[in-house]
Amino acid sequence: MTTTTPQLVLASTSPYRRELLAKLQVAFVVANPNVDETPLANETPENTSLRLAELKAKAVAADFPNALIIGSDQVATLNGNHIGKPGNHENAVKQLQMMRGNSIIFHTALSLYNSETGNLQSRIVPTTVTIRNLSDAQIESYLIKEQPYQCAGSAKSEAMGIAIMEKMEGTDPNALIGLPLIALTQMLMNEGWDVLL
């Protein structure tokens, strides 16, 4: 076992995850895991998010032989059906019309892979979000102002999207944005890396 401190790697190109990890005031590098995020046949949303988080963490391991690599993935569901990123205004309108008055579960999976030892820690941090019973005019106004077309469920909770939500239930508000920091700091401590020291 080496005595050098492992490098911290975020296996994600998401600017939201990068901003969240930066809150911990630790040095890290970003790597593109470049994995196929298509769900497998008959795969539950939870299993999809967990499989992809682990796949992302391991995908860049060859480039970082002494690193703690963070992988994360999120799958949103309404009544068990996958809700992805809308991609454009028209899809976002349809999404929010379908979601209004309903509760959406955001399954955010987190993995921390030690590329030197092969140790892998993974968990899912779910967040349930109830969307207000929005009018078509409210949906249109929100989308024009926020343009959350690259966010699952068209909802950016860290910005104006908080106004379309009636309530949020979960153990970590950061999980909804894409990186559960409470779970991550514990995983890092399990690897001997205490962000407080």
URURSUL-V401702 format. One record per helix or strand of 3 or more residues. SS is the DSSP state (alpha for helix, beta for strand). FROM is the first residue (numbers start at 0). TO is the last residue. If there is no record, write none. Layout:
# URURSUL-V401702
ss:from:to
SS:FROM:TO
SS:FROM:TO
This chain:
# URURSUL-V401702
ss:from:to
beta:6:10
alpha:14:21
beta:28:30
alpha:44:58
alpha:60:62
beta:66:77
beta:80:82
alpha:88:98
beta:102:113
beta:119:130
alpha:135:145
alpha:159:163
beta:164:169
alpha:172:176
alpha:180:189
